[in-house]
Amino acid sequence: MSVNHIKWMNFAILQGLRSKGASGKNPPVGCVIVKNDILLSYGRTGTSGRPHAEEEAMNNVVDKKNLIGSSMYVTLEPCAHKNNNGFSCAEQICKSGIKEVFISCIDPDPRTNYRGIKILRKKEIKVQENFMNNEASKLYDGFFSRILFNKPFVSLKIACSLDGKIALKNKKSKWITNELSRAYGHFLRSQNDAIMTSSSTILNDNPRMDCRLSGLEQRSPTKIILDRYLKVSSNHNIYDTTYKNDIFLYSFMEMKDHLTKNKFVKKRKVDKKLNDEDFFKFIFSDLAKKGVNNLLIETGSIINTLLLSLNLVDELVIFRSGNIIGNDGLPFVNNLNFKKINDLTNYKISSIRTFEDNVLEIRNLTNKDIRCSQAL
Ligand SMILES: NC(=O)c1ccc[n+]([C@@H]2O[C@H](COP(=O)([O-])OP(=O)(O)OC[C@H]3O[C@@H](n4cnc5c(N)ncnc54)[C@H](OP(=O)(O)O)[C@@H]3O)[C@@H](O)[C@H]2O)c1
């Protein structure tokens, strides 16, 4: 494998990352066009999903003759379905004169799945598929989960003490982790399409759940509120819509007169008879239908325990400080009542970093590999 191909695909992956959490229901894609090992152009998925990265990269080349004989590096298979101009990305590539395309991940969307590649190969464009698939697949954990499993990719964020407690006995939790950790937590919010919290956490902490990093405020995710009995009033910070993001409110109650003045609130009634598993499955599939690929959850012990016991968490994002709270604190997870070690769920480490004396561990569920080429 040539080193330069790796370099250019890494650049394409970085472009894709810039769109993560800001590409609507479409997947975040990065694309780079190179000729004679010199960068011609690059692009990434636009806000709300259009233009596609390949379109943007090709449009950015002023003299289109330069595209003839060039190479494209793209993190997801070019689409085979037509855009508003009547052409798919694969067809536009065919018309451009690009001679070879390196593709990291195959698109599971049935409108494209291997059809994009077929269109390219039919025009004798050299295609290398699954190129750096491992490196790029992290971009698509959410998109693949939504398309293949009808649920968003669920990341559970936990800010805890050294001994795994998320609040004191009196439920005070501001602040267990340091400023840098919290800033990174805001960055993670910007990379997710939606953020979920509960009535209990809202009533205790009055959080805003937006992204308050300077310059990234508009990347604040859609807010998802679990408030089965409508305990949270419109005065709580969560209903602040400065950044104009939608709020999905899930409740058992009729909501005709509730929060009628807030046009950002989308009311979603949940059947009271659903058991815990069906309750969350209903919400996750509803969110998937709305195009939510990546869902960040910031809740306390009760919801964390439910989600973990139901195996609904794909990724744990644990910020751990050096403080010790003790056994009277609120644990990040309550009893799970396992009887056999072999039955324990394993979350494998995918990254670790430090923020001064805080540690961030990101761990993924081991038994669910959603890299697309394998899932199909
Ligand atoms: N450090 C951290 O990472 C972190 C993050 C978040 C929260 N916290 C802390 O955690 C504390 C709150 O934790 P918590 O355990 O009380 O609350 P929680 O887990 O956030 O939420 C529990 C609430 O969720 C609602 N709920 C919705 N669906 C449910 C279901 N199917 N089954 C049961 N309950 C359901 C219930 O309220 P309804 O009956 O009203 O629906 C329940 O009281 C706060 O002190 C907060 O500071 C810490």
The ligand as an SDF file (V2000), in Angstrom:
LIG
                    3D

 48 52  0  0  0  0  0  0  0  0999 V2000
  -22.3540   13.0660   36.5610 N   0  0  0  0  0  0  0  0  0  0  0  0
  -23.0860   12.6390   35.5530 C   0  0  0  0  0  0  0  0  0  0  0  0
  -22.6080   12.1110   34.5430 O   0  0  0  0  0  0  0  0  0  0  0  0
  -24.5770   12.8220   35.6260 C   0  0  0  0  0  0  0  0  0  0  0  0
  -25.3350   12.8430   34.4620 C   0  0  0  0  0  0  0  0  0  0  0  0
  -26.7060   12.9870   34.5700 C   0  0  0  0  0  0  0  0  0  0  0  0
  -27.2740   13.0850   35.8410 C   0  0  0  0  0  0  0  0  0  0  0  0
  -26.4950   13.0740   36.9300 N   0  0  0  0  0  0  0  0  0  0  0  0
  -27.0650   13.1640   38.2760 C   0  0  0  0  0  0  0  0  0  0  0  0
  -27.9600   12.0890   38.4340 O   0  0  0  0  0  0  0  0  0  0  0  0
  -28.9880   12.5000   39.3090 C   0  0  0  0  0  0  0  0  0  0  0  0
  -30.2840   11.9980   38.7480 C   0  0  0  0  0  0  0  0  0  0  0  0
  -30.2060   10.6000   38.6640 O   0  0  0  0  0  0  0  0  0  0  0  0
  -31.4770    9.7150   38.7920 P   0  0  0  0  0  0  0  0  0  0  0  0
  -31.0300    8.3090   38.8760 O   0  0  0  0  0  0  0  0  0  0  0  0
  -32.3620   10.2680   39.8460 O   0  0  0  0  0  0  0  0  0  0  0  0
  -32.2440   10.0390   37.4450 O   0  0  0  0  0  0  0  0  0  0  0  0
  -32.1260    9.6200   35.9310 P   0  0  0  0  0  0  0  0  0  0  0  0
  -31.5810    8.2610   35.7650 O   0  0  0  0  0  0  0  0  0  0  0  0
  -31.5100   10.7300   35.1600 O   0  0  0  0  0  0  0  0  0  0  0  0
  -33.6580    9.6300   35.5310 O   0  0  0  0  0  0  0  0  0  0  0  0
  -34.5840    8.8730   36.2340 C   0  0  0  0  0  0  0  0  0  0  0  0
  -35.9620    9.3150   35.8620 C   0  0  0  0  0  0  0  0  0  0  0  0
  -36.2320    8.9900   34.5060 O   0  0  0  0  0  0  0  0  0  0  0  0
  -37.6080    8.8580   34.3250 C   0  0  0  0  0  0  0  0  0  0  0  0
  -37.8710    7.7040   33.4970 N   0  0  0  0  0  0  0  0  0  0  0  0
  -38.1170    7.7550   32.1670 C   0  0  0  0  0  0  0  0  0  0  0  0
  -38.3140    6.5580   31.6920 N   0  0  0  0  0  0  0  0  0  0  0  0
  -38.2180    5.6870   32.6960 C   0  0  0  0  0  0  0  0  0  0  0  0
  -38.3660    4.2940   32.7880 C   0  0  0  0  0  0  0  0  0  0  0  0
  -38.6650    3.5470   31.7240 N   0  0  0  0  0  0  0  0  0  0  0  0
  -38.1980    3.7410   34.0020 N   0  0  0  0  0  0  0  0  0  0  0  0
  -37.8950    4.4900   35.0640 C   0  0  0  0  0  0  0  0  0  0  0  0
  -37.7500    5.8310   35.0200 N   0  0  0  0  0  0  0  0  0  0  0  0
  -37.9280    6.4150   33.8430 C   0  0  0  0  0  0  0  0  0  0  0  0
  -38.2310    8.7740   35.7220 C   0  0  0  0  0  0  0  0  0  0  0  0
  -38.8320   10.0260   35.9310 O   0  0  0  0  0  0  0  0  0  0  0  0
  -40.3990   10.2280   35.6110 P   0  0  0  0  0  0  0  0  0  0  0  0
  -41.1090    9.2810   36.4860 O   0  0  0  0  0  0  0  0  0  0  0  0
  -40.5940   11.6550   35.9040 O   0  0  0  0  0  0  0  0  0  0  0  0
  -40.5820    9.9080   34.1660 O   0  0  0  0  0  0  0  0  0  0  0  0
  -37.0530    8.6140   36.6210 C   0  0  0  0  0  0  0  0  0  0  0  0
  -37.2220    9.2410   37.8610 O   0  0  0  0  0  0  0  0  0  0  0  0
  -28.8760   13.9710   39.4640 C   0  0  0  0  0  0  0  0  0  0  0  0
  -28.3970   14.2590   40.7530 O   0  0  0  0  0  0  0  0  0  0  0  0
  -27.8710   14.4020   38.4710 C   0  0  0  0  0  0  0  0  0  0  0  0
  -27.0170   15.4090   39.0010 O   0  0  0  0  0  0  0  0  0  0  0  0
  -25.1500   12.9500   36.8650 C   0  0  0  0  0  0  0  0  0  0  0  0
  1  2  1  0
  2  3  2  0
  2  4  1  0
  4  5  1  0
  4 48  2  0
  5  6  2  0
  6  7  1  0
  7  8  2  0
  8  9  1  0
  8 48  1  0
  9 10  1  0
  9 46  1  0
 10 11  1  0
 11 12  1  0
 11 44  1  0
 12 13  1  0
 13 14  1  0
 14 15  2  0
 14 16  1  0
 14 17  1  0
 17 18  1  0
 18 19  2  0
 18 20  1  0
 18 21  1  0
 21 22  1  0
 22 23  1  0
 23 24  1  0
 23 42  1  0
 24 25  1  0
 25 26  1  0
 25 36  1  0
 26 27  1  0
 26 35  1  0
 27 28  2  0
 28 29  1  0
 29 30  1  0
 29 35  2  0
 30 31  1  0
 30 32  2  0
 32 33  1  0
 33 34  2  0
 34 35  1  0
 36 37  1  0
 36 42  1  0
 37 38  1  0
 38 39  2  0
 38 40  1  0
 38 41  1  0
 42 43  1  0
 44 45  1  0
 44 46  1  0
 46 47  1  0
M  CHG  2   8   1  16  -1
M  END
$$$$
